[in-house]
Amino acid sequence: MKIHCGMKPFKCSQCDRCFSQSGNLQRHLMIHSDEKAFKCTQCDRCFSQSGNLQRHMMIHSGEKPFKCAQCDKSFNTVGNLNTHMRIHSGVKPFKCTQCDRCFIQSGSLQYHMMIHSGVKPFKCTQCDKRFRTAGNLNSHVPIHSGLKPFKCTQCDKSFRRAGNLNNHVRIHSGVKPFRCTKCDKCFTRMESVLHHNRSFHSDLPHK
């Protein structure tokens, strides 16, 4: 009857959440206690709720039951599907308070806000450079180690970044995706288009 009448007599002692059933309160309390009783059998991840474990297990199984009705993409959670659907609808509910930019995901907004704040939380341990994302930091670190993990399969060249490898591979494939808007010339890299424009089209400033 408590569910039907809206009563929630079981209150959390750690926050202001209330529940209609004691079992729901007990599951909630695991969040505060850091107790993670539900362990993945495929890796060392543990979870405080069985539902979170079930969603995690889809990563191992590859199961993606939530399918987009407008394209062939599928997702392992309904939340990821809902986020994806904004691409089709054009809805961007997360608006920057400092400018007029809007975003599909809250994470994209948070990253964008660092541009305004100047916050760069990821610091290189080898020098004083800082970065806005862990990915940018990871791309920077091989400069110090000398590692070049991205190797071309068609020659013996290696690169620190995947993007540099992708640019290089076009030399072998002959693909030239960057086209000059002033003439018919195409190039393997955008930098080559910019150099071409400065060199051969006089209406653009020289540097």
C-alpha positions as CSV (number, residue, x, y, z in Angstrom):
1,M,0.0,0.0,0.0
2,K,2.9,2.4,0.7
3,I,3.8,2.3,-3.0
4,H,0.3,3.2,-4.1
5,C,-0.2,6.0,-1.6
6,G,3.3,7.5,-2.2
7,M,4.6,6.9,1.3
8,K,8.4,6.6,1.7
9,P,9.0,5.9,5.3
10,F,12.6,4.5,4.9
11,K,15.0,7.5,5.0
12,C,18.7,7.3,4.3
13,S,20.8,8.5,7.2
14,Q,23.5,9.8,4.9
15,C,21.5,11.9,2.5
16,D,17.9,13.1,2.0
17,R,16.7,10.2,-0.2
18,C,13.7,8.3,1.0
19,F,12.3,4.9,-0.1
20,S,9.0,3.0,0.0
21,Q,10.7,-0.3,0.7
22,S,13.5,-1.2,3.1
23,G,15.2,-3.4,0.4
24,N,15.6,-0.3,-1.8
25,L,17.1,1.6,1.1
26,Q,19.6,-1.2,1.8
27,R,20.7,-1.2,-1.8
28,H,21.0,2.6,-1.8
29,L,23.2,2.5,1.4
30,M,25.9,0.6,-0.5
31,I,26.6,3.8,-2.4
32,H,27.6,5.5,0.8
33,S,29.5,2.6,2.3
34,D,31.5,1.9,-0.8
35,E,30.5,-1.7,-0.4
36,K,30.5,-3.3,-3.9
37,A,29.1,-6.8,-3.5
38,F,28.4,-7.5,-7.1
39,K,31.6,-8.6,-8.9
40,C,32.1,-9.1,-12.6
41,T,33.2,-12.7,-13.4
42,Q,35.1,-11.5,-16.5
43,C,37.2,-8.7,-15.0
44,D,38.0,-7.1,-11.6
45,R,35.2,-4.5,-11.7
46,C,32.8,-4.5,-8.7
47,F,29.4,-2.7,-8.3
48,S,27.1,-1.7,-5.5
49,Q,24.0,-2.6,-7.4
50,S,23.1,-5.7,-9.5
51,G,21.6,-3.6,-12.2
52,N,24.9,-1.8,-12.7
53,L,26.7,-5.2,-13.0
54,Q,24.2,-6.4,-15.6
55,R,24.8,-3.3,-17.7
56,H,28.5,-3.8,-17.4
57,M,28.3,-7.4,-18.4
58,M,27.0,-6.3,-21.8
59,I,30.5,-4.9,-22.5
60,H,31.9,-8.4,-22.3
61,S,29.0,-10.1,-24.1
62,G,28.8,-7.4,-26.9
63,E,25.0,-7.3,-26.3
64,K,23.4,-4.1,-27.5
65,P,19.7,-4.5,-27.1
66,F,18.7,-0.9,-27.6
67,K,18.5,-0.2,-31.3
68,C,18.1,3.2,-33.0
69,A,14.9,3.4,-35.1
70,Q,16.5,5.8,-37.6
71,C,19.8,4.1,-38.3
72,D,21.5,0.8,-37.8
73,K,23.3,1.7,-34.5
74,S,22.7,-0.2,-31.3
75,F,23.6,0.5,-27.7
76,N,24.0,-1.4,-24.4
77,T,22.0,1.1,-22.3
78,V,18.8,3.1,-23.0
79,G,20.7,6.2,-21.8
80,N,23.3,5.9,-24.6
81,L,20.5,5.4,-27.1
82,N,18.7,8.5,-25.9
83,T,21.9,10.5,-26.2
84,H,22.4,9.1,-29.7
85,M,18.9,10.1,-30.8
86,R,19.7,13.7,-30.3
87,I,22.0,13.4,-33.3
88,H,18.9,12.7,-35.4
89,S,16.6,15.2,-33.7
90,G,19.1,18.0,-33.5
91,V,18.3,18.6,-29.8
92,K,21.2,20.1,-27.9
93,P,19.9,20.5,-24.3
94,F,23.3,21.4,-22.7
95,K,23.9,25.1,-23.2
96,C,27.1,27.0,-22.3
97,T,26.5,29.9,-19.9
98,Q,29.4,31.9,-21.3
99,C,28.6,31.8,-25.0
100,D,25.8,30.5,-27.4
101,R,27.3,27.0,-27.9
102,C,25.0,24.1,-27.2
103,F,25.8,20.4,-26.9
104,I,24.2,17.0,-27.2
105,Q,26.0,15.6,-24.1
106,S,26.8,17.0,-20.7
107,G,30.4,15.8,-21.0
108,S,30.9,17.8,-24.2
109,L,29.7,20.9,-22.4
110,Q,32.0,20.3,-19.4
111,Y,35.0,19.9,-21.8
112,H,33.9,23.1,-23.6
113,M,33.6,25.0,-20.3
114,M,37.4,24.4,-19.8
115,I,38.0,26.7,-22.7
116,H,36.4,29.6,-20.9
117,S,37.8,28.8,-17.5
118,G,41.3,27.9,-18.7
119,V,41.3,24.8,-16.5
120,K,43.8,22.1,-17.7
121,P,43.6,19.4,-15.0
122,F,45.9,16.8,-16.7
123,K,49.5,17.6,-16.1
124,C,52.5,15.9,-17.7
125,T,54.8,14.4,-15.1
126,Q,57.9,15.0,-17.3
127,C,57.4,18.7,-18.0
128,D,55.1,21.6,-17.0
129,K,52.6,21.2,-19.8
130,R,49.0,20.8,-18.9
131,F,46.0,19.5,-21.0
132,R,42.2,19.6,-20.9
133,T,41.7,15.9,-21.5
134,A,43.5,12.7,-20.6
135,G,43.6,11.8,-24.3
136,N,45.6,15.0,-25.1
137,L,48.0,14.2,-22.3
138,N,48.4,10.6,-23.5
139,S,49.2,11.9,-27.0
140,H,51.9,14.2,-25.5
141,V,53.6,11.7,-23.2
142,P,55.4,9.7,-26.1
143,I,57.4,12.9,-26.8
144,H,59.3,12.2,-23.6
145,S,59.5,8.4,-23.9
146,G,60.4,8.4,-27.6
147,L,57.7,5.7,-28.1
148,K,56.0,5.5,-31.5
149,P,53.3,2.9,-31.1
150,F,51.5,3.6,-34.3
151,K,53.3,1.7,-37.1
152,C,52.6,1.7,-40.8
153,T,51.8,-1.8,-42.1
154,Q,53.2,-0.9,-45.6
155,C,56.6,0.5,-44.6
156,D,58.9,0.8,-41.6
157,K,57.7,4.2,-40.4
158,S,56.2,4.6,-36.9
159,F,54.4,7.6,-35.4
160,R,53.5,8.9,-31.9
161,R,49.9,9.7,-32.8
162,A,47.2,7.8,-34.7
163,G,46.4,11.0,-36.7
164,N,49.9,11.2,-38.0
165,L,49.8,7.6,-39.1
166,N,46.5,8.2,-40.9
167,N,48.0,11.1,-42.8
168,H,51.0,9.0,-43.7
169,V,48.9,6.0,-44.9
170,R,47.4,8.2,-47.6
171,I,50.8,8.4,-49.3
172,H,50.5,4.6,-49.9
173,S,46.8,4.6,-50.7
174,G,46.9,7.7,-52.9
175,V,43.7,9.1,-51.3
176,K,43.6,12.9,-51.3
177,P,40.5,14.0,-49.3
178,F,41.4,17.7,-48.9
179,R,40.4,19.8,-52.0
180,C,41.3,23.4,-52.7
181,T,38.2,25.5,-53.0
182,K,39.9,27.8,-55.6
183,C,41.0,25.1,-58.1
184,D,40.8,21.4,-58.7
185,K,43.9,20.3,-56.8
186,C,43.6,17.8,-54.0
187,F,45.9,16.9,-51.2
188,T,46.6,14.2,-48.6
189,R,46.7,16.8,-45.7
190,M,44.8,19.9,-44.8
191,E,48.2,21.7,-44.0
192,S,49.1,21.1,-47.7
193,V,45.9,22.9,-48.8
194,L,46.7,25.9,-46.6
195,H,50.3,26.1,-48.0
196,H,49.0,25.7,-51.5
197,N,46.4,28.6,-51.0
198,R,49.1,30.9,-49.6
199,S,51.5,30.1,-52.4
200,F,49.3,30.1,-55.5
201,H,46.2,32.1,-54.7
202,S,47.1,35.8,-54.3
203,D,43.8,36.8,-52.7
204,L,44.9,35.0,-49.5
205,P,47.5,36.5,-47.1
206,H,51.0,35.2,-47.2
207,K,52.8,34.3,-44.0
